């Protein structure tokens, strides 16, 4: 069943969220198509598609570290009401997709190129085949922003617009120089292994503290936590040594002038003023290097997960996204 967009949709308020998110989830379920695809390397990727009547373009959502596609249900609903086909998938090592580490709580990657390859498979085999002829827009968050940035450099002809929301150009390391942390990781990997848990990673907690989270909305935070409690495969919470080592070096690839010169997409980089997860200066540098191909916006009072906010912040954010996609 195709969804009928409602252009005068309203942002879900904090108090009404517990009721409305159930209605939204039921709506998504009624029009969802889903499946699992396998990459050339044998990795299984779980995906969902929400088709709309007379779509303007196809939006592919690329989630962040330790996240899962169900966390983006509300955002999918907004995009559908804007008139876009929406595709969302669990990246390898996350959610219902396959894993390279035996321990399901660990997020492991040998190279961020694997994430880029996976995204291309989703675009080619799912979005491209189910929304033929439509422009592809990327919506990316945090780690997904690193994947999206690398993708638009490698495959500039495949994406028309790229939204980088709190992109992980470079993660924060509590003031420690990246070279020092990478040295620690190399020593630790030599002692244990590259696919062992990075010693300073966190762990999943059912009693997670909202005040220490990257979210601005308690009810949204609580709902996402309940989803994770109910589904063990959503409880990935720690990186391996190799994931962290790769994450600390991805900024050099993203900020490479020659690579960025290939970008033809229109880019919107949305930063969070109160971000404690990723560094802001590399984000600004990326925007500068892209020049007139990129617009930089900082959302005041927002924490890292801008899309997990109450209606005051979320309203400004969704309007910004809506205008960018409509340009």
Secondary structure as UniProt FT lines:
FT   TURN            7..8
FT   TURN            14..16
FT   HELIX           17..31
FT   STRAND          32..38
FT   TURN            40..41
FT   STRAND          44..50
FT   TURN            53..54
FT   STRAND          58..62
FT   TURN            65..66
FT   HELIX           69..72
FT   HELIX           73..81
FT   TURN            82..83
FT   STRAND          85..89
FT   TURN            92..93
FT   TURN            95..96
FT   TURN            104..105
FT   STRAND          106..107
FT   HELIX           112..122
FT   HELIX           123..127
FT   HELIX           128..130
FT   TURN            132..133
FT   STRAND          136..141
FT   HELIX           143..154
FT   HELIX           156..158
FT   STRAND          161..165
FT   TURN            174..175
FT   HELIX           178..191
FT   TURN            194..195
FT   TURN            199..200
FT   TURN            206..207
FT   HELIX           210..212
FT   HELIX           218..230
FT   HELIX           232..234
FT   STRAND          238..240
FT   HELIX           241..254
FT   HELIX           257..260
FT   TURN            261..262
FT   STRAND          266..272
FT   TURN            273..274
FT   HELIX           280..290
FT   HELIX           291..293
FT   STRAND          294..299
FT   TURN            300..301
FT   TURN            306..307
FT   HELIX           311..326
//
